[in-house]
Amino acid sequence: MGSALGRDERAATVAGPDPAPAPAPAPASNVDELPVDVLYEILLRIPAKALCRLRLVCRSWRSLTSDPCFAGAHSSRHPLIAGLRRHDDEIHVVDVYSGGVAKTIRCLGLTWLDVNLSVQGDLVCFLAAPCKYDLQPQARILDLTTGATTVLPDGDMDTHLSACVLGHVPSTGEHKVLRVGSLYATNPQSCDVVTLAAGDGGAQQWRATPHPPISVSLDFRQIAVVGAVVYFLLDGFSIHDGSDVKPDSVASFDLVAEEWTPTTIRGPLSTHHLVDAFLVHGRRWLLNYIQLAKLNGCLAMIHHDDQYCSMDLWFLQLQVKMSKGSWTKRYSIQYASLSKCLLFNLPYPLVVLDDGRILVWFRRARGLRSYDKITGTWEDLAVLEDYLPVSVYEGSLLRSGVQGLSSPGNT
């Protein structure tokens, strides 16, 4: 018996003391227990692509992130741009700070003939062709939140050179597309407009409008939409010997009245008698160094000085009559060390960020940089490979439905 006890004692010694009871599982965390203001600030810091996935965790997160106030605040913290990758037939929504692609939408038939990309809210207008060398591309409207594409009717305009500009009428909520074009650069330009139908994204028929008061540029860097007005820099063929048209003149189209303003707006160079100082290469050459953009809700004219590789940003404050206003130079920016001042490769300002910095697209360097007016310094933000063109995306991917995140061809 003692032998049996010894064996039991040795077995107990080898086995060791009784194991401690397993700890009780931690209670499952409840995301709803987080204070709403804390959750708001946490989600506000997450980039758009990750947040579009994370918001599917629960209904409360989805409800919070779908709120227009949250979407607006998130867009301010995480600005996005829409870029066209023509070799891939894709339109990307890109995070400004990281360069990460928040969304990809396949758009077959993007034409090599057109480099305009017009963005208003969540909608994008671009030209696409059934085949690569089709001289009559179709205007299309893309909803970036759902990926749905609408082909606009052809209309009666016979043109090989054209630009389609998408605009929004705040007073009615309507979206309209303005189309300007001609058969050849020296021909008179035709113009028509169409209203996008609400709900199904369809469209009515194109309506012909009068010709512009001057021949206007069709380059996207020389077109800007501010409010319900579309602004165009004049085209070089508007200038000839004996002409009274100034090389920095701007034509404007009122989307509400669907008509051109009879008189043009004098630009800052001619207003401040600075034109003659830049006519070394002739008037038409000067036009290549002038751009238009919407910055801080205003029409801005950008004048590049190829001698010093710098650009001056002039902002227009319009009076009651749209043909009159005052220009104020708010920025004078040097970029000689960042980019060669080459024609058609000039940097293009996209937007003034919330902290006052200016976001600038350097096409030749294939990147986004920001300029700080206070310190006079540049910061590299993101690399953009093979995008032409790019435009600020003022909408929000957070307003898209669940199906919009997984539509065929979209990521």
Secondary structure, DSSP 8 states (H G I E B T S, - for coil): -HHHHHHHHHHHHHH-S-------------GGGS-HHHHHHHHHTS-HHHHHHHTTS-HHHHHHHHSHHHHHHHHHHS-EEEEEETTTTEEEEEETTT--EEEEEE-TTB-TT----EEETTEEEEEE-SSTT-SS-EEEEEETTT--EEE----S---SEEEEEEEEETTTTEEEEEEEEESSTTS--EEEEEEB-TTT--B---EE----SS-B---GGGEEEETTEEEEEB-GGG--TT----TT-EEEEETTTTEE-SS-B--HHHHTT-SGGG-TT-HHHHHTTEEEEEETTEEEEEEEETTTTEEEEEEEEE-SSTT-EEEEEEEEEE-TTTS---TT---EEEEE-TTS-EEEEETTTTEEEEEETTTTEEEEEEE--S--SEEEE-S-GGGS-HHHHS-TTB-
